[in-house]
Amino acid sequence: MSARILSSACLKGHAVRYDGGSKPLVHQAIERWRDEGRLVAICPEMSAGMQVPRPPAEIEEARTGADVLNWKARVLENTGGDVTEAFRRAAENALALALETNCSFALLIDGSPSCGSGFIYDGSFSGERVRGEGVTAALLRRNGVEVYSDGEIEMLVERLGEA
């Protein structure tokens, strides 16, 4: 079988985002991969028991998912709640699923404190973006899974030799 791809469930149209929405990614490669059974969907936060909807969360002080994994930053809700443990558990669940299903690649929604791989928000809840990755993206990369954002789907298609 061709390479399997772990995918953010919201990119497949599942209403699992913090606000109860989704961010369906429409692309012919997505359709082909789905038809071939190569996509493995997960919402890391929901896998860790977080509800939908839920308060927005960001990694504090413009830190990154790697900082969270290294206990150098927390993931906080805009209400002040500390959801660091849930985000760490969510990342571990995503990694376990990737390993269990032989996913060498991941296609994740950018901006998320979990799935962001190119940018995340700075922790001020002001809409300011910073370069960096979320907790799940960081853990997947740390364990050899190649992570691509929804904006990099063409790069993933090319990497898979399907261009």
NUTOR-23606 format. One record per residue (C-alpha): residue in three letters; x, y, z negated. Coordinates in steps of 0.1 Angstrom, whole numbers, plus 2048, in hexadecimal, padded with zeros to 3 digits. Each point is the difference from the previous one (the first is absolute). Last residue first. Layout:
<logus>
ALAXYZ
...
</logus>
This chain:
<logus>
ALA81C89A859
GLU7FB7DF7EF
GLY8247FA7F4
LEU7F67FF7DB
ARG81581F7FB
GLU7EF81181D
VAL7DD7FA7F1
LEU80E80B7DE
MET80E82080F
GLU7DE806811
ILE7EF7FC7DE
GLU81581A7F0
GLY7E48197F6
ASP7EF7E47ED
SER8207FC7EC
TYR8197E4805
VAL8107EA7E6
GLU8197E4808
VAL7FE7E77E4
GLY8227F87F2
ASN7F87FF7DA
ARG80A8247F8
ARG7EB80A81E
LEU7E17F07F1
LEU80780F7DE
ALA80482380F
ALA7E17FE816
THR7EC7F47E2
VAL80B81C7E9
GLY7FC81C819
GLU81A80E817
GLY812821805
ARG801820812
VAL7EB81A7EE
ARG7DD80C806
GLU7EF81D7EF
GLY7DA7FA7FD
SER7FE8137DF
PHE7FB7E17EA
SER8228097EF
GLY80F7DE804
ASP813807820
TYR7EB7ED819
ILE80E7E3813
PHE8137FE821
GLY8107E7817
SER7F77DF7F0
GLY7DF8077ED
CYS7F07E07F4
SER7FD8057DB
PRO8018257F9
SER7EE803821
GLY80C81A81A
ASP8047E781C
ILE7E97E2805
LEU8147E0803
LEU80A7E881C
ALA8167E57F0
PHE8187E8811
SER8107DF7F7
CYS7DF7F27F5
ASN8047DB7F7
THR7DE7FB7F1
GLU80C7F97DC
LEU81C819803
ALA7EA81C80B
LEU7E57F67E6
ALA81A8017E4
LEU80E82180C
ALA7DD80F800
ASN7F87F37DD
GLU82180D7F3
ALA7F882280F
ALA7DE8007F0
ARG80F7F67DE
ARG81881E802
PHE7E281680A
ALA7EB7F37E3
GLU81D8057E7
THR80582480C
VAL7DC80A7FC
ASP80581B7E6
GLY7E08157FD
GLY804826802
THR7DF806813
ASN813806820
GLU80C7DC7FC
LEU8257F97F7
VAL8197E880F
ARG81F8017EA
ALA825806806
LYS8227F27F6
TRP7F57DC7F8
ASN8157F281D
LEU7E07F5813
VAL7F28237FB
ASP82081080C
ALA7FF7E981F
GLY7DC80C806
THR80D823802
ARG8038207EC
ALA7F1821809
GLU7FA8087DB
GLU7E67E57F9
ILE7F57E5818
GLU7DD80880B
ALA7DD7F47F8
PRO7DD80A80B
PRO7E57F47E8
ARG7EE7E0809
PRO7E57F7819
VAL8047E3802
GLN80E7EE7E2
MET8237F57F7
GLY8047DA7F9
ALA8237FB80B
SER7F57F2822
MET7EB820803
GLU8208157FE
PRO8137EA818
CYS7E580281B
ILE8097E2814
ALA7FC7F4824
VAL8137E4811
LEU802806825
ARG80E7E4817
GLY7DF7EE806
GLU805803826
ASP7E0814804
ARG80C8177E4
TRP822804810
ARG7EF808822
GLU7E881A7F1
ILE81C8107EC
ALA815801820
GLN7E4811813
HIS80081D7E7
VAL7E580E7E9
LEU80C8057DD
PRO7E38027E8
LYS8058187E3
SER7E77F57E6
GLY7EB8117E6
GLY7F67FA7DC
ASP81481E7F4
TYR81C7EB7F2
ARG8027ED820
VAL7EF7DE803
ALA7E680481B
HIS80E7E5817
GLY80580D823
LYS81F7EC809
LEU81781D7F7
CYS7EF8007DE
ALA80B7DD7FA
SER82580A802
SER8107E6816
LEU8187E37FB
ILE80D7F5822
ARG8077DD80B
ALA81A7F981B
SER7F67EA81C
MET7F57DC7FA
</logus>
